[in-house]
């Protein structure tokens, strides 16, 4: 463990020093070992990141789960890494004739 941070809501953030430790913790049986060893009720949340890709064609169909799986495969990401995708601005608010969006 590299560092721990206690949150105001009572939560705890644990930063691991090695990727191998994080990979080990992702296995369901290892999660049970860790959560069982702690005295208080615990659940482990994966860290999420928001990524903005600028200037995608508005015809791009990335909301489709099949596209997300293909993007993961093409970029050597683990399956399920891309949980969701969406436009920053709702389609209804686009300008007429708009070709690209974020």
C-alpha positions in Angstrom: 0.0 0.0 0.0 1.4 3.4 -1.1 -1.1 5.7 0.7 -4.5 5.8 2.4 -6.8 8.7 2.7 -9.8 8.8 5.1 -12.8 10.7 3.5 -15.2 13.0 5.5 -18.0 10.5 4.8 -16.0 7.7 6.5 -14.8 6.2 3.3 -11.2 5.2 2.7 -9.1 5.5 -0.4 -6.3 3.1 -0.7 -3.6 3.8 -3.3 -1.5 0.7 -4.2 2.1 0.9 -5.1 2.2 -1.7 -7.8 -0.1 -2.6 -10.7 0.2 -6.3 -9.7 -1.4 -5.5 -6.4 -4.3 -3.8 -8.1 -4.7 -6.7 -10.5 -4.6 -9.1 -7.6 -7.3 -7.1 -5.8 -9.6 -7.2 -8.9 -10.0 -11.0 -8.6 -13.4 -11.7 -6.8 -11.9 -14.3 -4.4 -9.2 -11.8 -3.4 -11.7 -9.0 -2.8 -13.6 -11.3 -0.5 -10.3 -12.0 1.5 -9.6 -8.3 1.9 -13.2 -7.2 2.8 -13.6 -10.2 5.2 -10.3 -9.2 7.0 -11.5 -5.7 7.7 -13.7 -5.2 10.7 -16.2 -2.7 9.2 -18.6 -3.2 6.3 -16.5 -2.6 3.1 -17.0 -2.6 -0.6 -14.5 -1.9 -3.3 -15.2 0.5 -6.1 -13.2 0.6 -9.3 -11.8 4.0 -10.2 -13.5 5.6 -13.2 -12.2 8.2 -15.6 -14.0 10.6 -17.9 -12.3 11.1 -21.3 -13.4 13.7 -23.8 -12.7 13.0 -27.5 -13.1 16.2 -29.5 -14.3 16.6 -33.0 -16.1 13.3 -33.6 -18.4 13.2 -36.6 -22.0 13.6 -35.4 -22.9 10.5 -37.4 -20.6 8.4 -35.1 -22.6 5.6 -33.4 -20.5 5.2 -30.2 -23.5 4.8 -27.9 -23.8 1.2 -29.2 -22.2 -1.4 -26.9 -20.7 -3.2 -29.9 -18.8 -0.1 -30.9 -17.4 0.2 -27.3 -16.2 -3.4 -27.4 -14.5 -2.9 -30.7 -12.8 0.3 -29.5 -11.6 -1.6 -26.4 -10.2 -4.4 -28.6 -8.6 -2.0 -31.1 -6.9 -0.1 -28.2 -5.8 -3.1 -26.2 -8.1 -2.3 -23.3 -9.7 -4.9 -21.1 -13.3 -5.8 -22.1 -15.7 -3.6 -20.2 -13.2 -0.7 -19.7 -15.5 1.7 -21.6 -18.7 1.7 -19.5 -20.6 4.4 -21.3 -20.2 7.0 -24.0 -22.3 10.1 -24.8 -22.2 13.5 -26.3 -21.4 16.5 -24.1 -24.2 18.6 -25.6 -27.6 17.0 -26.3 -28.3 16.3 -29.9 -31.3 18.6 -29.8 -29.1 21.6 -29.0 -26.8 21.1 -32.0 -26.7 23.7 -34.8 -28.3 22.8 -38.1 -25.7 21.3 -40.4 -23.2 20.6 -37.5 -20.7 18.0 -38.7 -18.6 17.3 -35.6 -19.1 17.4 -31.8 -17.4 16.4 -28.5 
